[in-house]
Amino acid sequence: MICNHCGANLSPDEKVCSYCRCEVENMQASQQTIQTIQPQIPVSPNHYDYNRIMPPVQAVPHYKKPALIMCLLGFFGLGGLHRLYSGKIGTGLLWLFTCGLFGMGTLIDLILILMNSFHDKDGNLLQ
């Protein structure tokens, strides 16, 4: 069976199209006359579930202890290493060239790491 809305091939027992989520029951009566019509091209790519085609890539975990040690090194002139480690390249370089935003950025990041509120570039908390 073919979905009238997105043109996806469906199994006969499906009640809802797994790609566009439209109901299949209403389409079964008109399937005989529509078999020769070309499927519609979806307006936006949101009609497809790309996770069925390719599963999402798992993010590499960033750990709290190395980030904490690197953040403490910021008070000795190596500010920004913890940001480079967690994937925040732009702000890591800024911290590195400005001594951790003159110590204030490093102090704020140290507090965030200790409170388990520091995120990596993907928005994940450090483990």
Secondary structure as the mmCIF struct_conf table of DSSP 4:
data_model
#
loop_
_struct_conf.conf_type_id
_struct_conf.id
_struct_conf.beg_label_comp_id
_struct_conf.beg_label_asym_id
_struct_conf.beg_label_seq_id
_struct_conf.end_label_comp_id
_struct_conf.end_label_asym_id
_struct_conf.end_label_seq_id
STRN STRN1 ILE A 2 ILE A 2
TURN_TY1_P TURN_TY1_P1 ASN A 4 CYS A 6
STRN STRN2 ASN A 9 ASN A 9
TURN_TY1_P TURN_TY1_P2 PRO A 12 ASP A 13
BEND BEND1 LYS A 15 LYS A 15
STRN STRN3 VAL A 16 VAL A 16
TURN_TY1_P TURN_TY1_P3 SER A 18 CYS A 20
STRN STRN4 GLU A 23 GLU A 23
BEND BEND2 VAL A 24 VAL A 24
HELX_RH_3T_P HELX_RH_3T_P1 GLU A 25 SER A 30
HELX_RH_AL_P HELX_RH_AL_P1 GLN A 31 ILE A 34
TURN_TY1_P TURN_TY1_P4 GLN A 35 THR A 36
BEND BEND3 ILE A 37 ILE A 37
HELX_LH_PP_P HELX_LH_PP_P1 GLN A 38 PRO A 42
BEND BEND4 VAL A 43 SER A 44
HELX_RH_3T_P HELX_RH_3T_P2 PRO A 45 HIS A 47
BEND BEND5 TYR A 48 TYR A 48
HELX_RH_AL_P HELX_RH_AL_P2 TYR A 50 ILE A 53
BEND BEND6 MET A 54 MET A 54
HELX_LH_PP_P HELX_LH_PP_P2 PRO A 55 PRO A 61
HELX_RH_AL_P HELX_RH_AL_P3 LYS A 64 LEU A 72
HELX_RH_3T_P HELX_RH_3T_P3 LEU A 73 PHE A 76
TURN_TY1_P TURN_TY1_P5 GLY A 77 GLY A 80
HELX_RH_AL_P HELX_RH_AL_P4 LEU A 81 TYR A 85
TURN_TY1_P TURN_TY1_P6 SER A 86 GLY A 87
HELX_RH_AL_P HELX_RH_AL_P5 ILE A 89 PHE A 97
TURN_TY1_P TURN_TY1_P7 THR A 98 THR A 98
HELX_RH_AL_P HELX_RH_AL_P6 CYS A 99 PHE A 102
TURN_TY1_P TURN_TY1_P8 GLY A 103 GLY A 103
HELX_RH_AL_P HELX_RH_AL_P7 MET A 104 LEU A 114
TURN_TY1_P TURN_TY1_P9 MET A 115 ASN A 116
STRN STRN5 HIS A 119 HIS A 119
TURN_TY1_P TURN_TY1_P10 LYS A 121 ASP A 122
BEND BEND7 GLY A 123 GLY A 123
HELX_LH_PP_P HELX_LH_PP_P3 ASN A 124 ASN A 124
STRN STRN6 LEU A 125 LEU A 125
HELX_LH_PP_P HELX_LH_PP_P4 LEU A 126 LEU A 126
#
